[in-house]
Every structure is written in structure tokens, then in C-alpha cells.
């Protein structure tokens, strides 16, 4: 029986397609800017937003988005303070976010712990129509912003000093990118889970950087890898009855290993051929 015969799987496939168009693109910028851990940091901080929602009896999705956006702004501020030690900001926010989440969970009572656990691992198969629509809107926004600001973001990503000399608002652009990343993470947390969202953002980018030779090619390869990994992981989890988020992550890790091993074998084979020719 086809998995698309189920309405919840139809929503899951649509969500996977939209996430594949959002996460890997943002991940490429994060990897090149050496901020791969920012996704992990914001995803951990999002747990404080979830806990705050249960503590205040508000929609946890709204409080998560608010907390993650604030954290993204604070992250840029700390990064500007410790330019030579940018990992300090990551350590501070990650520790502070987890500590705040634990305190709020304790104050909220035992029922919130079970609810927060669903945000830890997420579930793409329980996604609602409203979440799919929100992902679609975010997908359009990210793509439009990419095509409008690709050139200045390219300069900012590879050389902030050159961007500053060119007159670009470096801190404003960097903060806006952090906020956009934070919003994307907040939207995808209930679907992919706080513990796995960084892998969905970073691994396709890491794979694409091993295959692509130009920035545009890397972006398109990352998107394609993200789409393939999301759909194949979702299909595998459906037929094997395994957790979707974890299965998707394992697919990405498998692709990463295959690409790297194949790349090394190809380089070794080329060196062997060149050596034989020179002899």
C-alpha cells in the first residue's frame, strides 16, 4: 500500500519538501561562516521557549519562536564582543538555555516534562495542516530573500572585513540572518526535534561542500541532498516503523560517509593513475 494513501503521510511529505528547501540552504551559510554549532545552540535554547510556554500556559510554539529570536540577537551581540573566541557565545547560550528549560520544567510540574519530550525528538508524521502552511510560507520567504540578497550575503559569509569596507551593514545583516535561522529552527523543532534539527541543517551542507566547486552549485547540491535524505528517510521510517527524525538523520550520516569515502577513493585512484603515467 502506498504511503501517500494516508493523509498524515501526505502532510509529512510536503513538510519534508519544504524543510529540504529551507534547512540545507541556511546550513551552507552556517558551515561556511564556521557557525555550525549555532543551529545546535538555538535548538537547545528552543527548549527553554517550550518550557516557558507550558509555565505561562501559552502556546509553546509562539514562546519558542520568541525565545529563539531573542537568543539569535544575543548570540550576535556576544559574537561581536568575543570575535576571536566566538565559541564562548555558543557555550554561554547553550548552557543558559538548557538551565532555564530545566528550571521552568520543574516549576511547571511533571506534566510538562512529557510534553517537552515530544519537542526533543519531534514527529514529522504528526504535523498539522497549519504547520505545513507555515513551512510553505517560510520556504517562500527564505528563497526570495536568498535571490534578493545573495551577493551581499556571499561577501559577508566569506569575508566580513571586505563586507564592511564595501559599506555593507555587517552587524545588521548578520543579526538578520541569525533571526531568520532562529525562526526556521523554531518552526521545524516540533517536526524534526531539538536534538536532530542541527543535523538536518548541517549535514546536507557538509556533503554539498565535498561535491560542489562553486557557491551556487553547493547551494543546489545541498538542497537536492536535503530533499533526497528527507524523503528517503521518511519512506524508510514508514516501512520499518522507526522514528522519522532519527531515521532521516541516519540517512544523512550514511550519505556523508559514502560521499567522503568515495571522494577519498577517487583521489587515491587518480594519484595512482598519475604515478603509473609518470613512470
N, C-alpha and C positions, 0 to 999 in steps of 0.2 A: 504494500500500500504506500502510495507516495506521501512523503511528509507534508507536502503542500495541501493535502486534503484537510489538514487540521488548521483551523483559523488561528490558533495561537502560534503555529509554526509560520504561517504567512506573515504575521506581525514580526516574528523573530527574524525571518529572512530580510524583511525590509529594514529592520533595525541594524542588522549586520552590514547591509549595503551602505547605509548612512554612516555608521561608525567607521567603516573602511575608508570612506571619503573624508573623514574628519581627523581621526586619531593619527594615522601614519604621516599625514602632511604636517601636523603640528610636531610630531615626533622628529621629523627630519630637522626642523629648526632647533629643537631642543638638543639633539645629538651634536649638530654642528657647533652650537653655542656652548657645548660642554655643560649642559644643564639637564642631562638625562634624569638625574635624581629629583628634579623639580616636580615631575609628574608623580613620582612616588611620594614626595613630601606633601603635595597638595591632596593626594588621595588619602593619606593618613590624617591630614588636618580635616578632611571632609567628615571623618568620624565624629569630630567634635561638633560639627554642624548638625549631624544626625542626632547626637545625644542632646544637643541644645533644643532641637525641635520637640523631642519627647519630654524634656524637662519643662518646657514652656507650653506644652500641649498645642504646638503649632505643626503645620505641615513640614516634615523633616526635609523634604526636597527644597523648599524655599529657604529654610535656615541653613541648609548645606551650601546652597549657592551663595548666600550672603557671607558666610564664614570663609568659604574658599576664595571669593573675590577679595575680601579684606586681607586674607593670608597672601594672596598674589601681590597685592600692593606692598605689604610689609616685607615680602621676600625681595622685591626690587629695591626697597629702601635699605635693607640690610646688605644687599649685594653691593650697592653703591658705597656703603660705609667700609666694607671689607673687600675691596676689589681684588686684592691679591690672595684673599682667603675666602673665596665665595662659598666653600663648603660649610663655613661657620653658620651662615644664614639657614642652610638646609638642616643642619643639626639642631639649631635652636627651634625652628618651626616644627620639625617632626616630633621632637621631644615634647614641646609645649602642646601641640595638637593632641597627641596621644594622652598626655597627662590630663588635659582638660576633658577629653572624652571619658576617661575612666572616672573622674570626679563627678561629672554630670550623670553618668550611668548609675553610679552609686546613690546619688541624690534622687534620681528618678524612680528607684525601686527595681525589683528583679524583672518586671515585665519588659522593660526597655532593652535588657541585655539580649533577649531572644530576638527582638525586632532588629536590633543593630547588627546581629549576626548575619541577617539576610543582606545587609549592605556590605559586609566584609567580602562575601563571595559573589553576590549578585545572582540574577537569574534572567537570562535573555528570553527564556520561554514564558515568563510571566509578565512580559511587557504589555502595557495597555496601549490602546489606540492613541490616547493623548500623548504618551511618551514618544510614540512613533512620529506623530506630527511635530513635536518639539524637536526631535532629532532631525527631521526633514528641514525645518526652518534653520536650525543651527548649521546644517550641511550647506544650505544655500548661502548663508552669511559668511561662513569660512571660505567658500570657493570664491565668492565675489570679492571679499577682502584680499584674498591671495592675488587675484588677477589685477586688482587696482593698485596694490602696494608691493608687488613682487620685487621690483627694482630696489626701492629703499630698504625693504626687509633683507634683501640679498646683501646689500652693503653693510647693514647693521649686523647681520649674522656673522659675516666673515671678518669684519674689521670695524669695531666701534670707534676707534680713533679716526679712521677715514670718514666714517659717517658723520662724526662731529665736525671735522674740517669742512665737509660738504654742506654744513648748515642744517643737517637733519636733527630733529628733536629726539636725541638718543634716549634720554630717560623716559620721555613720554611714550615713545614707540615701544620701548622695552616693557614699560608698565602695561601698556595696552595689550601687548602680546601675552604677558603673564595673566592678565584678567581674562582674555579670550580663552587661554588654556585652562584657567580655573573654572570658567563657566562650562567648557566642554567636559571637563572631568566631573563636575557636579552633576551634569545631565547623564553621563554614562555610568556613574557609580552604581545606581540601582540595577543596572543591566549587566555590567561587567564585573562589578565588585571592587572594593577599595584595594584589595590585595593583588589584583590582577590587571588593573587598568594601565599601569605603567608599562607592563609587558606588551600590551596591545598597541601602545603608542611608540615604544622604543624599538622593539624587535623588527617590525617591517622596515623601519628607517635604517637599522643596522644592516639588514640584509641588502637593501637597495644600494647602500653606500659601497658594498662589496662588488656590486654588479654594474652600477652606472658610472659614467665618466664625466657627466656634466650635471649641473644642479637641476635643470628641468627633467632630465632623464631619471635622476634619482627620485624626484617627486612622483613621477608617473609609475616607476617600478614599485615604490613604497606603497602607493595606492593599490596597484594590482596585487602585490603580495598580501596587503591587508585584506582585500576582497577575497582572495583565494583562501587565506588562512581562516577568516571568519566563517565563510560558507562551508568549507570542508570540515572545520572543527564543529560547527553546528550540526552538520549532517551526521558526523561520526558520533557525536553525543546522543543524537536522537536514536540511532540504531543500536548503540551499545549501552544506552541508558546510563550515561555518565554525566557529571556536572558540566554544563555547557562552557562556562568561563574557564574552568581548568582544562578542559579538552582543547579549546581554542588556543590557550597559552602553550600547551604541549605541542600542538601543531606548529606554532610559530618557532618554538625552540628546535623542533625537528628540522624545519626548513632552514633555520640559521646554521645548524650543524652540517646539513647536506651541502649548503652553498659554500661554507668555509672549507670543508674537506675537499669538495670538488675543485675549488679555487686553488688550493694547495697542490692537489694532484696535477692540475693543468699547468701550473707554474713549474713544478718539478719535471713534467714531461717536456715542456718547452726547453728547459735548461739541458735536459738530456739530449734532445734533438740538436740543439745548438752545439753541444760538446762533440757529438758524433760528426757534425758537419765540419767543425774546425779541425778535427783530426784527419 
